[in-house]
Amino acid sequence: MKRLLAIALVVALALSCAFANGSSESAAKVKTLDMFWWSDGNEGIAMQKLIDEYETLHPEVHINIIEVPFDNIREKILMSVAGGEAPAITRTTEGVSNHCYEAFVDVSQYTDGEALKSQFVSSIESYYVKNGAIISVPSDVTANGLIVNKTMFDKAGVKIPTGPEDIWTWEEFREALRKVKAANGLEYAMAIDNASHRWSTMLYEFGGSFANENGGNFSSPNSVRAIEFTLDMFKEGLINPTPWITFEDAGILFRGGLVACQVSGTWNLQNYHDNIKEFEWCATYMPYDVQRSSTPGGKQLAALQGSGVEKEAVDFILWVTAKEQSQRYCEEAMFVSPRLDCAELNYAFCADDFAVFANELANTGSEGAFDWGYPGLSAAFGIDITYDWPKVINGSMTVAELCAKIDKDINDFMGK
């Protein structure tokens, strides 16, 4: 009996060791992909759901989210690469990528690059393509546009555009603002978030830009016309100068009913849905002059060189940014999808407003993407336009002086 027990014990120990060894070998096959991430809202929750699904489909992969504050993300990427501890994946923006893209994997090494680019709105191409390499893949996109106090416009008897075929010209919109201002007893009719990125949408609609491949373009006739038209609206009291002079949040003015409209963006839709109860509001189409435009922004996902799991990282990025996953992610996180086949999504609310912004992006040219996607360029004009536009408003700087200064800084930066 004792001999049988001894044999059973030996067999049990052998089986236990075999199972342990098998488990160790199985665990060793799982590859962990660290991913740098920050969240502005609930997008982290939406991404984790997709990660969980991907890990079920690919049990050999584990994706580990590492939270990094957005203000530290660029430094964190550069330091991790320099220290030989690059994560597999990072969330990024065009501004971050402009400083880090040489450390990113060229996705076109693993897939058909031209076919991949054809899936996304063309206006953001320079955000994720650098020197011919696809250094990231768009995951969501933001757009500048017009949000109006519909209650005030209705009171003035001013009809808001109902579709792309019914859009105001800037001259027509200026006349509409005069009526809305008078009917509602407003001091100012309109607010623009800031003097650089938000206002640049208006610059592009007049056919201007900060720069192009030849250098500074701010002194071009179309750019000057956009500046002078804006300045006239300030002088007439149609645009509130406070956000540009004191950097006050223009959203405070709109939410408080102090202005009838705001040039802002998609990021405010959920905020306004949750917090504006005193009046009816909606997004509508930006006015145009020579063309329609928005100014795109957004986020991308990049794989980093030196992680040792570059292929696995790219495989996940391509999966999570594909049509079905992009739709679910953007619907839950309340983002606009950068994909052409996801222009109309089933949001829980504000679906019509998101559709307006998506249409603006679909009708946006390449001017904004050049200005904001050219590595480092926005820093060359951003400080000037932010701090010198107020000088033009108060008369201490002329339009010609502003244009000459910005063109010089851009040309110096670009070596023109």
C-alpha positions as CSV (number, residue, x, y, z in Angstrom):
1,M,0.0,0.0,0.0
2,K,2.8,2.4,0.9
3,R,4.5,1.5,-2.4
4,L,1.4,2.4,-4.3
5,L,1.1,5.7,-2.5
6,A,4.7,6.5,-3.2
7,I,4.2,5.8,-6.9
8,A,1.0,7.9,-7.0
9,L,2.9,10.8,-5.4
10,V,5.7,10.6,-7.9
11,V,3.2,10.6,-10.8
12,A,1.4,13.6,-9.3
13,L,4.6,15.5,-8.9
14,A,5.6,14.7,-12.4
15,L,2.3,15.8,-13.8
16,S,2.4,19.0,-11.7
17,C,5.9,19.9,-13.0
18,A,4.8,19.1,-16.6
19,F,1.8,21.4,-16.2
20,A,3.9,24.1,-14.6
21,N,6.4,23.9,-17.4
22,G,3.7,24.0,-20.0
23,S,2.1,27.0,-18.4
24,S,5.5,28.8,-18.3
25,E,6.1,28.1,-21.9
26,S,2.6,29.3,-22.8
27,A,3.1,32.5,-20.7
28,A,6.4,33.1,-22.4
29,K,4.7,33.2,-25.7
30,V,2.5,36.1,-24.7
31,K,4.0,39.4,-25.9
32,T,3.3,42.5,-23.8
33,L,2.8,45.7,-25.8
34,D,3.1,48.8,-23.6
35,M,1.1,51.8,-24.8
36,F,1.5,55.4,-23.7
37,W,-1.9,57.0,-23.3
38,W,-3.7,60.0,-22.0
39,S,-7.4,60.8,-21.8
40,D,-9.4,64.0,-22.2
41,G,-12.7,62.3,-21.5
42,N,-14.0,58.7,-21.6
43,E,-11.9,57.6,-24.6
44,G,-9.7,55.5,-22.4
45,I,-12.7,53.4,-21.4
46,A,-13.6,53.0,-25.1
47,M,-10.0,52.0,-26.0
48,Q,-9.8,49.5,-23.2
49,K,-12.9,47.7,-24.5
50,L,-11.3,47.4,-27.9
51,I,-8.1,46.2,-26.3
52,D,-10.0,43.5,-24.4
53,E,-11.6,42.3,-27.6
54,Y,-8.3,42.3,-29.4
55,E,-6.6,40.2,-26.7
56,T,-9.5,37.7,-26.9
57,L,-8.9,37.4,-30.7
58,H,-5.1,37.4,-30.2
59,P,-4.3,35.6,-26.9
60,E,-0.6,35.8,-27.7
61,V,-0.7,39.6,-27.2
62,H,-1.3,41.6,-24.1
63,I,-1.6,45.4,-24.4
64,N,-0.7,47.4,-21.2
65,I,-1.9,51.0,-21.1
66,I,0.5,53.3,-19.3
67,E,-1.1,56.6,-18.4
68,V,1.0,59.7,-19.2
69,P,-0.2,63.3,-18.8
70,F,-0.5,65.0,-22.2
71,D,1.8,67.8,-21.1
72,N,4.6,65.2,-20.5
73,I,3.9,62.9,-23.5
74,R,6.6,64.3,-25.9
75,E,9.3,64.2,-23.2
76,K,8.2,60.8,-22.1
77,I,8.5,59.4,-25.6
78,L,11.9,60.9,-26.3
79,M,13.3,59.8,-22.9
80,S,12.0,56.3,-23.3
81,V,13.6,56.0,-26.7
82,A,16.9,57.4,-25.6
83,G,16.9,55.1,-22.6
84,G,16.3,52.0,-24.7
85,E,12.9,51.4,-23.2
86,A,10.6,52.5,-25.9
87,P,6.9,51.4,-25.6
88,A,5.4,49.5,-28.4
89,I,2.7,52.1,-29.1
90,T,2.0,55.7,-28.2
91,R,-1.0,57.9,-28.6
92,T,0.2,61.1,-30.3
93,T,-0.9,64.4,-32.0
94,E,0.5,66.2,-35.0
95,G,2.3,68.6,-32.6
96,V,3.9,65.7,-30.6
97,S,4.8,63.8,-33.8
98,N,6.5,66.8,-35.3
99,H,9.2,66.4,-32.6
100,C,9.2,62.5,-32.3
101,Y,8.4,61.1,-35.7
102,E,12.0,59.9,-36.4
103,A,11.5,57.3,-33.6
104,F,8.2,56.0,-35.1
105,V,7.9,53.0,-37.3
106,D,7.0,53.5,-40.9
107,V,3.7,51.6,-41.1
108,S,4.0,51.2,-44.9
109,Q,6.7,48.6,-44.2
110,Y,3.9,46.3,-43.0
111,T,1.0,47.2,-45.3
112,D,0.0,48.9,-48.5
113,G,0.7,52.6,-47.7
114,E,-1.3,54.1,-50.5
115,A,-4.3,51.9,-49.8
116,L,-4.1,52.9,-46.1
117,K,-3.9,56.6,-46.8
118,S,-6.9,56.4,-49.1
119,Q,-9.1,55.4,-46.1
120,F,-8.7,58.8,-44.4
121,V,-9.8,62.4,-45.0
122,S,-7.1,64.0,-47.2
123,S,-6.8,67.2,-45.2
124,I,-4.9,65.4,-42.3
125,E,-2.3,63.5,-44.4
126,S,0.6,65.7,-43.5
127,Y,-0.2,65.0,-39.8
128,Y,0.7,61.3,-40.2
129,V,3.0,61.2,-43.3
130,K,6.5,62.6,-43.0
131,N,9.0,62.5,-45.7
132,G,7.0,59.8,-47.5
133,A,6.8,57.6,-44.4
134,I,3.5,56.8,-42.6
135,I,4.6,57.4,-39.1
136,S,1.2,56.9,-37.4
137,V,-2.4,56.1,-38.2
138,P,-5.3,58.5,-37.4
139,S,-7.6,57.4,-34.6
140,D,-9.9,60.4,-34.2
141,V,-10.1,63.9,-35.6
142,T,-11.2,67.3,-34.4
143,A,-12.6,70.1,-36.6
144,N,-13.1,73.8,-36.2
145,G,-16.6,75.1,-37.0
146,L,-19.5,77.4,-36.1
147,I,-21.8,76.9,-33.1
148,V,-24.8,79.2,-32.8
149,N,-27.4,80.2,-30.3
150,K,-30.4,79.2,-32.3
151,T,-32.8,81.0,-29.9
152,M,-31.1,84.3,-30.7
153,F,-31.0,83.7,-34.4
154,D,-34.7,82.7,-34.4
155,K,-35.6,85.9,-32.4
156,A,-33.9,88.0,-35.1
157,G,-35.7,86.1,-37.9
158,V,-32.3,84.9,-39.3
159,K,-32.5,81.5,-40.9
160,I,-29.6,79.1,-40.1
161,P,-28.2,77.1,-43.1
162,T,-29.8,73.6,-43.2
163,G,-27.3,72.0,-45.6
164,P,-24.1,72.4,-47.5
165,E,-26.0,73.9,-50.4
166,D,-27.4,76.7,-48.2
167,I,-24.2,78.2,-46.6
168,W,-23.6,81.9,-46.0
169,T,-20.9,83.8,-47.6
170,W,-18.9,85.8,-45.1
171,E,-20.5,89.0,-46.4
172,E,-24.0,87.4,-45.9
173,F,-23.0,86.2,-42.4
174,R,-21.7,89.7,-41.4
175,E,-25.2,91.1,-42.3
176,A,-26.9,88.3,-40.4
177,L,-24.8,89.1,-37.3
178,R,-25.8,92.7,-37.4
179,K,-29.5,91.7,-37.3
180,V,-28.9,89.1,-34.5
181,K,-26.9,91.7,-32.5
182,A,-29.6,94.3,-32.7
183,A,-32.5,92.0,-32.1
184,N,-31.0,90.6,-28.9
185,G,-29.4,93.8,-27.6
186,L,-25.9,92.3,-27.6
187,E,-22.7,94.2,-27.1
188,Y,-20.9,91.7,-29.4
189,A,-22.4,89.0,-31.7
190,M,-19.6,86.5,-32.0
191,A,-16.6,85.0,-30.2
192,I,-13.6,83.2,-31.7
193,D,-11.7,80.8,-29.4
194,N,-8.2,82.1,-30.2
195,A,-6.2,84.2,-32.7
196,S,-4.3,81.3,-34.2
197,H,-5.8,77.9,-34.7
198,R,-9.5,78.7,-34.6
199,W,-9.2,81.9,-36.6
200,S,-7.0,80.1,-39.2
201,T,-10.2,78.4,-40.5
202,M,-11.4,81.9,-41.6
203,L,-8.0,82.5,-43.1
204,Y,-8.2,79.4,-45.3
205,E,-11.8,80.2,-46.3
206,F,-10.5,83.4,-47.9
207,G,-7.9,81.5,-49.7
208,G,-5.0,82.5,-47.5
209,S,-2.6,80.6,-45.3
210,F,0.3,81.3,-43.0
211,A,2.7,79.5,-45.3
212,N,3.2,77.2,-48.2
213,E,6.0,75.2,-49.7
214,N,7.6,78.5,-50.9
215,G,7.7,80.0,-47.4
216,G,5.6,82.7,-45.7
217,N,2.3,83.4,-47.3
218,F,0.7,85.7,-44.8
219,S,1.3,88.8,-46.9
220,S,-0.5,87.3,-49.9
221,P,-3.6,89.2,-51.2
222,N,-6.0,86.5,-49.9
223,S,-4.4,86.3,-46.5
224,V,-4.5,90.1,-46.2
225,R,-8.1,90.2,-47.2
226,A,-9.0,87.7,-44.5
227,I,-7.1,89.8,-41.9
228,E,-8.7,93.0,-42.9
229,F,-12.2,91.5,-43.0
230,T,-11.7,90.2,-39.5
231,L,-10.4,93.5,-38.3
232,D,-13.4,95.3,-39.7
233,M,-15.7,92.9,-37.7
234,F,-13.8,93.8,-34.6
235,K,-14.1,97.5,-35.3
236,E,-17.8,97.2,-35.9
237,G,-18.3,95.4,-32.6
238,L,-19.4,92.1,-34.2
239,I,-16.5,90.0,-32.7
240,N,-15.8,90.2,-29.0
241,P,-12.0,91.0,-28.6
242,T,-11.8,89.7,-25.0
243,P,-10.7,86.1,-25.7
244,W,-7.8,87.4,-27.9
245,I,-6.7,90.1,-25.6
246,T,-7.1,88.5,-22.1
247,F,-7.2,84.8,-23.3
248,E,-10.5,84.4,-21.6
249,D,-12.3,81.2,-22.6
250,A,-14.7,82.1,-25.5
251,G,-17.0,79.3,-24.3
252,I,-17.8,81.3,-21.2
253,L,-19.2,84.0,-23.4
254,F,-21.3,81.6,-25.5
255,R,-22.6,79.5,-22.6
256,G,-23.5,82.7,-20.8
257,G,-25.6,84.0,-23.7
258,L,-23.3,87.0,-24.1
259,V,-22.6,86.3,-27.8
260,A,-24.8,84.6,-30.4
261,C,-22.2,82.3,-32.0
262,Q,-18.7,80.9,-31.4
263,V,-16.0,79.6,-33.7
264,S,-14.9,76.6,-31.8
265,G,-14.8,72.9,-32.4
266,T,-16.1,69.3,-31.9
267,W,-14.6,69.1,-28.4
268,N,-17.3,71.5,-27.1
269,L,-20.4,69.5,-28.2
270,Q,-20.7,67.2,-25.3
271,N,-19.9,70.1,-22.9
272,Y,-22.7,72.2,-24.3
273,H,-25.1,69.3,-24.5
274,D,-24.5,68.7,-20.8
275,N,-24.4,72.3,-19.5
276,I,-26.5,74.6,-21.7
277,K,-30.2,74.5,-20.7
278,E,-31.2,78.2,-21.0
279,F,-31.3,78.3,-24.8
280,E,-31.3,76.1,-27.9
281,W,-28.0,75.8,-29.8
282,C,-26.6,73.8,-32.7
283,A,-23.6,73.5,-35.0
284,T,-24.0,74.9,-38.4
285,Y,-21.8,75.4,-41.5
286,M,-19.0,78.0,-41.4
287,P,-19.4,80.8,-43.9
288,Y,-17.1,80.8,-46.9
289,D,-15.4,83.2,-49.3
290,V,-13.4,81.6,-52.1
291,Q,-13.7,78.1,-50.5
292,R,-15.0,76.1,-47.6
293,S,-12.6,75.0,-44.9
294,S,-12.1,73.8,-41.4
295,T,-8.8,73.3,-39.5
296,P,-8.3,69.7,-38.6
297,G,-6.7,68.3,-35.5
298,G,-6.9,65.1,-33.7
299,K,-5.0,62.1,-32.4
300,Q,-3.0,59.2,-34.0
301,L,-1.4,56.0,-32.9
302,A,2.2,55.3,-33.6
303,A,4.5,52.3,-33.2
304,L,7.9,53.0,-31.8
305,Q,11.2,51.6,-33.2
306,G,13.3,49.5,-30.9
307,S,10.4,48.0,-28.9
308,G,11.1,44.5,-30.2
309,V,7.4,44.0,-31.0
310,E,7.1,46.5,-34.0
311,K,5.0,44.1,-36.1
312,E,2.6,43.2,-33.3
313,A,2.2,47.0,-32.6
314,V,1.4,47.8,-36.2
315,D,-1.0,44.9,-36.4
316,F,-3.0,46.2,-33.4
317,I,-2.9,49.8,-34.7
318,L,-4.3,48.8,-38.1
319,W,-7.0,46.7,-36.4
320,V,-8.1,49.3,-33.9
321,T,-8.3,52.1,-36.6
322,A,-10.2,49.9,-39.1
323,K,-13.8,50.8,-40.0
324,E,-15.8,48.8,-37.4
325,Q,-13.4,49.5,-34.5
326,S,-13.1,53.2,-35.5
327,Q,-16.9,53.5,-35.5
328,R,-17.4,52.0,-32.1
329,Y,-14.5,54.0,-30.6
330,C,-15.6,57.3,-31.9
331,E,-19.3,56.8,-31.1
332,E,-18.5,56.0,-27.5
333,A,-15.8,58.6,-27.0
334,M,-17.9,61.3,-28.9
335,F,-15.2,61.9,-31.5
336,V,-15.3,62.5,-35.3
337,S,-13.8,59.6,-37.1
338,P,-11.0,60.4,-39.6
339,R,-12.2,57.6,-41.9
340,L,-14.0,58.4,-45.1
341,D,-16.3,55.4,-44.5
342,C,-17.3,56.6,-41.0
343,A,-18.6,60.1,-41.8
344,E,-22.0,59.4,-40.3
345,L,-22.0,57.7,-36.9
346,N,-24.7,56.8,-34.4
347,Y,-23.9,59.0,-31.5
348,A,-26.0,59.0,-28.3
349,F,-26.6,62.7,-28.9
350,C,-25.5,65.6,-31.1
351,A,-25.4,63.4,-34.1
352,D,-26.5,66.2,-36.5
353,D,-23.9,68.5,-35.0
354,F,-21.1,66.0,-35.5
355,A,-22.3,65.4,-39.1
356,V,-21.9,69.2,-39.8
357,F,-18.3,69.1,-38.5
358,A,-17.6,65.9,-40.5
359,N,-18.9,67.6,-43.6
360,E,-16.6,70.6,-43.0
361,L,-13.7,68.2,-42.8
362,A,-14.7,66.5,-46.0
363,N,-14.6,70.0,-47.7
364,T,-11.3,71.1,-46.3
365,G,-8.2,71.6,-48.5
366,S,-4.5,71.1,-47.7
367,E,-3.7,74.6,-46.5
368,G,-4.3,74.0,-42.8
369,A,-2.6,70.6,-42.8
370,F,0.5,72.3,-44.2
371,D,0.5,75.1,-41.7
372,W,-0.1,72.8,-38.7
373,G,1.5,69.6,-39.9
374,Y,4.9,71.0,-41.1
375,P,7.3,70.0,-38.3
376,G,7.9,72.9,-36.0
377,L,6.3,75.5,-38.3
378,S,3.3,76.4,-36.0
379,A,5.8,77.5,-33.3
380,A,7.3,80.0,-35.8
381,F,4.0,81.8,-36.3
382,G,1.9,80.8,-33.4
383,I,3.4,83.1,-30.7
384,D,3.4,86.1,-33.1
385,I,-0.2,85.7,-34.2
386,T,-1.4,85.2,-30.6
387,Y,0.3,88.2,-29.1
388,D,0.4,90.5,-32.1
389,W,-3.2,90.2,-33.3
390,P,-4.3,92.2,-30.2
391,K,-1.9,94.9,-31.2
392,V,-3.6,95.2,-34.6
393,I,-7.0,95.3,-33.0
394,N,-6.0,98.2,-30.7
395,G,-4.1,100.0,-33.5
396,S,-0.6,99.8,-32.2
397,M,0.5,97.5,-35.1
398,T,-0.6,97.7,-38.7
399,V,-1.8,94.8,-40.8
400,A,1.3,95.2,-43.1
401,E,3.6,95.1,-40.0
402,L,1.9,91.9,-38.7
403,C,2.1,90.2,-42.1
404,A,5.8,91.1,-42.6
405,K,6.8,89.9,-39.2
406,I,5.1,86.6,-39.5
407,D,6.4,86.0,-43.0
408,K,9.9,86.8,-41.9
409,D,9.7,84.4,-38.9
410,I,8.3,81.6,-41.2
411,N,11.0,82.2,-43.9
412,D,13.8,82.2,-41.3
413,F,12.4,78.9,-39.9
414,M,12.0,77.3,-43.3
415,G,15.4,78.7,-44.6
416,K,13.8,80.6,-47.4
